[in-house]
Amino acid sequence: MKTLITVMASAALMAGSLGIAHAADKHLFYINGCCVKGPSDPKVGVYDTIVTELKNSGFNVVFALRYDDSEKNIQAEVARIADQVKNLLAKGTAPEDITVSGYSLGSVTTLFASIAIANPKVNYVLLAGCPGPGARKFDIDYAKVQGRILSIVDIKDDKFGSCATRVANAATFKEITLDSGEGHRVFFLTDKTNLKLWKEPLVTWAKGQ
């Protein structure tokens, strides 16, 4: 098992941490996908760009770059996010002002987080949807997934797919199907055309519009 390694991606992202003065009223937890090998991995720059885009959309973004994709570390990340969300709720933040979102393995982590948070009014956005036959296997109890769930999937994704038949107990569920031609990786592309495909519905959902 790899050693648990969870770090803040950069000093700039620290401005998105909880408790920073003048932070946005809308809180967004963003969870990265798998296979970031270390600080020099080019994926780090991509995630920096994505988080900056989300901050510029008016969110207090909370992001801790995960290098270790072990089951143990994923569950530790779930516990950390759930504790932070519950802390916000305890301080009076409306659940409608909190969104947890993740891409690929981050989408799996988001599903686990919804179970741990157990609040039907918190928002969740699953970027790539739910793991399919081509994805790593996880023991997700979909019957316990709850909240306002937005699933965004790409029709050519050979790893992840629709959540429509899995999250029947969610308070609210909506699924958007893209046909970007990029498949699973569309949620990791930062050019304006592909970024807009998933960022705009995420922002709309997180702001309750």
C-alpha positions in Angstrom: 0.0 0.0 0.0 1.3 3.4 -0.8 1.8 5.9 2.0 -1.0 8.4 2.4 0.0 11.6 0.6 -2.5 14.4 0.4 -1.2 17.9 -0.3 -2.6 21.3 -1.3 -1.8 21.8 -4.9 -0.4 25.3 -4.6 -0.4 28.4 -2.5 -2.9 29.9 -4.8 -5.4 27.2 -4.1 -5.0 27.8 -0.4 -7.2 30.8 -0.9 -10.0 28.4 -1.5 -9.6 26.8 1.9 -12.3 27.0 4.6 -12.4 30.1 6.7 -10.7 32.5 4.3 -12.1 36.0 4.6 -14.2 37.3 1.7 -14.6 33.8 0.3 -17.5 33.1 -2.0 -20.8 32.1 -0.4 -20.9 29.0 -2.6 -18.5 26.2 -1.6 -17.2 23.7 -4.1 -15.2 20.6 -3.3 -13.4 19.4 -6.4 -11.8 15.9 -6.5 -9.2 14.9 -9.1 -9.0 11.7 -11.1 -6.5 9.0 -10.8 -2.9 8.5 -11.6 -1.2 11.8 -10.7 2.4 10.6 -10.2 3.9 13.5 -8.3 4.3 17.3 -8.2 6.1 17.3 -11.6 3.3 15.4 -13.4 1.8 17.5 -16.2 -1.6 16.6 -14.8 -0.9 18.9 -11.9 -1.0 21.9 -14.2 -4.2 20.8 -15.8 -5.9 20.5 -12.4 -4.5 24.0 -11.4 -6.3 25.4 -14.5 -9.5 23.6 -13.8 -9.6 24.8 -10.2 -8.8 28.4 -11.3 -11.7 28.2 -13.7 -14.0 27.0 -11.0 -12.8 29.8 -8.6 -13.4 32.3 -11.4 -17.0 31.1 -11.6 -17.7 32.4 -8.1 -16.9 29.4 -5.8 -14.8 29.0 -2.7 -13.0 26.0 -4.1 -11.6 23.4 -1.8 -9.1 21.1 -3.5 -6.5 18.8 -2.2 -4.5 17.0 -4.9 -4.4 13.3 -4.4 -1.4 11.3 -5.5 -2.2 8.0 -3.7 -5.1 6.1 -5.3 -5.2 3.2 -2.8 -8.6 2.3 -1.4 -7.3 3.3 2.1 -6.5 6.8 0.9 -9.7 7.2 -1.0 -11.7 6.4 2.1 -9.5 8.9 4.1 -10.3 11.5 1.5 -14.0 10.8 1.8 -13.8 11.2 5.6 -11.9 14.4 5.3 -14.4 15.9 2.8 -17.4 14.7 4.9 -15.9 16.3 8.0 -15.4 19.6 6.2 -18.9 19.6 4.8 -20.4 18.8 8.1 -18.3 21.6 9.7 -19.7 24.1 7.2 -23.2 22.9 8.0 -22.7 23.2 11.7 -21.5 26.8 11.2 -24.7 27.6 9.5 -23.9 27.2 5.8 -27.0 26.2 3.9 -26.6 22.7 2.3 -27.8 24.2 -1.0 -24.6 26.3 -1.0 -22.3 23.3 -0.8 -21.3 21.1 -3.8 -19.0 18.1 -4.0 -17.8 17.2 -7.5 -15.2 14.9 -8.9 -13.9 13.5 -12.1 -13.4 9.8 -12.8 -12.0 8.3 -9.6 -13.0 11.6 -8.1 -16.6 10.8 -9.2 -16.3 7.6 -7.3 -15.0 9.5 -4.3 -18.0 11.9 -4.6 -20.4 9.0 -4.5 -18.8 7.7 -1.3 -18.9 11.3 0.1 -22.6 11.6 -0.5 -23.2 8.5 1.6 -20.9 9.8 4.4 -22.5 13.3 4.4 -26.0 11.9 4.3 -27.7 15.2 3.6 -30.4 15.3 0.9 -29.9 19.0 0.1 -26.2 19.0 -0.6 -25.3 19.2 -4.3 -23.1 16.6 -6.1 -21.7 16.6 -9.6 -20.4 13.3 -11.1 -18.0 14.2 -13.9 -18.0 11.1 -16.1 -20.9 9.5 -14.2 -20.7 6.1 -12.6 -18.0 3.5 -13.1 -18.7 1.0 -15.8 -17.3 -2.4 -16.8 -14.1 -0.8 -18.0 -13.4 0.9 -14.7 -11.8 -0.2 -11.5 -14.2 -2.0 -9.3 -15.6 -0.4 -6.1 -18.1 -1.6 -3.6 -20.5 1.4 -3.7 -23.8 1.0 -2.0 -25.8 3.0 -4.5 -29.0 2.7 -2.4 -27.4 5.0 0.2 -26.3 7.7 -2.3 -28.3 10.8 -1.6 -28.5 14.5 -2.3 -29.0 16.6 -5.4 -27.1 14.5 -8.0 -26.0 15.8 -11.4 -24.3 13.2 -13.6 -22.5 14.3 -16.7 -21.4 11.5 -19.1 -19.9 11.3 -22.5 -21.5 8.9 -25.0 -18.1 7.6 -26.1 -16.8 6.9 -22.6 -15.6 3.3 -22.4 -14.9 3.5 -18.7 -17.7 5.3 -17.0 -21.4 5.7 -17.9 -24.9 6.4 -16.9 -26.0 6.6 -13.2 -29.7 6.7 -14.1 -30.5 3.2 -12.8 -28.3 3.3 -9.8 -29.1 6.4 -7.7 -32.8 6.0 -7.3 -32.9 7.2 -3.8 -31.3 10.6 -4.6 -33.5 13.5 -3.6 -33.0 15.0 -7.1 -31.3 13.4 -10.1 -30.4 14.8 -13.5 -28.1 13.3 -16.2 -26.6 15.1 -19.1 -25.1 13.1 -22.0 -22.3 14.7 -24.0 -21.2 13.8 -27.5 -17.8 15.6 -27.5 -15.9 12.9 -29.5 -13.4 12.9 -26.6 -15.0 10.2 -24.4 -13.7 9.9 -20.8 -11.0 12.5 -21.2 -13.4 15.4 -22.1 -13.6 16.3 -18.4 -9.8 16.7 -18.3 -9.5 19.0 -21.3 -9.0 22.7 -20.6 -9.6 24.3 -24.0 -12.6 26.6 -24.0 -14.8 24.4 -26.1 -14.5 21.2 -24.1 -14.3 22.9 -20.7 -17.6 24.7 -21.4 -19.4 21.4 -22.1 -19.2 20.3 -18.4 -18.3 23.5 -16.5 -21.5 25.4 -17.5 -23.9 22.7 -16.3 -21.8 22.1 -13.1 -22.0 25.9 -12.3 -25.7 26.0 -13.0 -26.4 23.0 -10.8 -24.2 24.2 -7.9 -25.8 27.6 -7.9 -29.3 26.0 -7.9 -30.3 27.7 -11.1 
